[in-house]
Amino acid sequence: MRIESVKANRRQRVFEVETARGGYTYPFARLGIGPDSDLRISEVYVDEELGGEAFTYRLNSGEEDSVHIEQVLEYNQDPEYLKEQLLYKLSLEARRAVEESGISKRDLARRLGTSPSQLYRLLDQTNTAKSVGQMLALLHLVGREVDVVVKAS
């Protein structure tokens, strides 16, 4: 996801990040090199060298650092980002489990009631157009048990 704009809100001590999906904040307190009473943020910009997926800030001392959009989304607990991360982890485990199971992909597709091409899409960790339910069914077929734990935050 690309960052469209970013600005420093010194009064609230946050960066205000705008994306196509909406606006997010990211507190100065989470920065690697943070401003304090002597060090102030002199510049902040969307870093095109990082594909527009991060912003870079510079302090008046000349030090600079970058913040990736994934850090912003994680801090804000963006539901779409969290879903994509869960699907990514389930996909990696499914790939490992399929290799270890010894079951042919054609047989797995048949048992799932789907096509081999759909099975390959399920195993592709970059594909986010799949459901958690499909991943759980696949993991069950290859002998993996998935426990869901809900915790108060």
C-alpha positions in Angstrom: 0.0 0.0 0.0 1.4 3.4 -1.0 1.4 6.4 1.3 -0.2 9.4 -0.3 0.9 12.0 2.2 2.4 12.4 5.6 2.8 15.3 8.0 4.1 15.8 11.5 1.6 16.9 14.1 3.9 18.3 16.8 1.1 19.3 19.2 -0.2 15.7 19.4 3.3 14.2 18.9 2.2 12.0 16.0 2.7 11.6 12.3 -0.6 11.8 10.3 -0.4 9.3 7.4 -2.8 9.3 4.5 -3.3 6.3 2.2 -6.0 5.2 -0.3 -7.5 3.2 2.5 -7.8 6.1 4.9 -5.9 8.1 7.5 -3.7 6.7 10.3 -1.6 8.2 13.1 1.8 7.0 14.2 3.2 8.3 17.6 6.7 9.9 17.9 7.2 7.6 20.9 7.4 4.5 18.6 10.2 6.0 16.5 13.7 4.5 16.5 15.2 8.0 16.6 12.7 10.2 18.3 12.5 13.9 18.8 12.8 15.4 22.3 13.0 18.9 23.7 16.3 19.6 21.9 15.8 17.5 18.8 12.9 18.5 16.6 11.5 17.0 13.3 12.7 19.3 10.6 11.4 17.4 7.6 9.1 14.5 6.8 8.2 13.1 3.4 6.9 10.1 1.5 10.1 8.3 0.5 9.8 7.3 -3.2 13.1 5.5 -2.9 11.2 3.0 -0.7 8.4 2.7 -3.3 6.2 5.2 -1.6 5.5 2.5 1.1 7.4 4.4 3.8 8.0 7.9 5.0 11.3 9.3 6.1 11.8 12.0 8.8 14.8 14.1 9.5 15.7 15.7 12.9 17.3 19.1 13.2 20.5 17.3 14.2 20.6 15.7 10.7 19.7 12.2 11.8 17.1 10.5 9.8 15.1 7.3 9.9 12.2 5.7 7.9 8.9 4.2 9.0 7.3 1.5 6.7 3.5 1.5 6.2 3.4 -2.0 7.8 4.5 -0.5 11.1 1.8 2.1 10.9 -0.9 -0.5 10.0 0.3 -2.8 12.8 0.2 0.0 15.3 -3.3 1.0 14.3 -4.5 -2.6 14.3 -5.9 -2.2 10.8 -8.3 -5.2 10.3 -7.4 -5.7 6.6 -3.7 -5.8 7.4 -4.3 -8.2 10.3 -6.3 -10.5 8.1 -3.6 -10.5 5.4 -0.9 -11.3 8.0 -3.0 -14.2 9.3 -3.5 -15.6 5.8 0.2 -15.2 5.1 1.2 -17.2 8.2 -1.5 -19.9 7.4 -0.2 -20.1 3.8 3.4 -20.6 4.9 2.4 -23.4 7.3 0.1 -25.0 4.7 3.0 -25.1 2.2 5.2 -26.8 4.8 2.5 -29.2 5.7 1.7 -30.2 2.1 5.4 -30.9 1.5 5.6 -33.0 4.6 2.3 -34.9 4.1 3.3 -36.7 1.0 -0.3 -36.3 -0.4 -0.3 -35.3 -4.0 -1.6 -31.9 -4.9 -4.2 -33.4 -7.3 -5.5 -35.6 -4.5 -5.6 -32.6 -2.1 -7.6 -30.6 -4.7 -10.0 -33.5 -5.1 -10.5 -33.8 -1.3 -11.1 -30.1 -1.0 -13.6 -30.2 -3.8 -11.7 -27.7 -5.9 -9.4 -27.4 -8.9 -5.6 -27.8 -8.8 -5.2 -24.1 -9.8 -7.3 -23.1 -6.8 -5.1 -25.2 -4.6 -2.0 -23.4 -5.9 -3.7 -20.1 -5.2 -4.4 -21.3 -1.6 -0.7 -22.1 -1.2 0.5 -18.8 -2.7 1.3 -16.6 0.4 1.0 -13.4 -1.7 -2.6 -14.2 -2.7 -4.9 -12.4 -0.2 -8.1 -13.3 -2.1 -8.8 -16.4 -0.1 -10.7 -17.1 3.0 -9.5 -18.3 6.4 -12.0 -21.1 6.2 -10.4 -22.4 3.0 -7.0 -22.4 4.7 -8.3 -24.2 7.8 -9.8 -26.9 5.6 -6.5 -27.4 3.8 -4.5 -27.5 7.0 -6.9 -30.0 8.4 -6.5 -32.3 5.4 -2.7 -32.3 5.8 -2.8 -33.1 9.5 -2.5 -29.7 11.1 -4.6 -28.6 14.0 -5.3 -24.9 14.3 -6.4 -23.4 17.6 -7.8 -20.0 17.8 -7.0 -18.1 21.0 -8.9 -14.9 21.8 -7.3 -12.6 24.3 -8.3 -9.3 25.8 -6.0 -6.6 24.6 
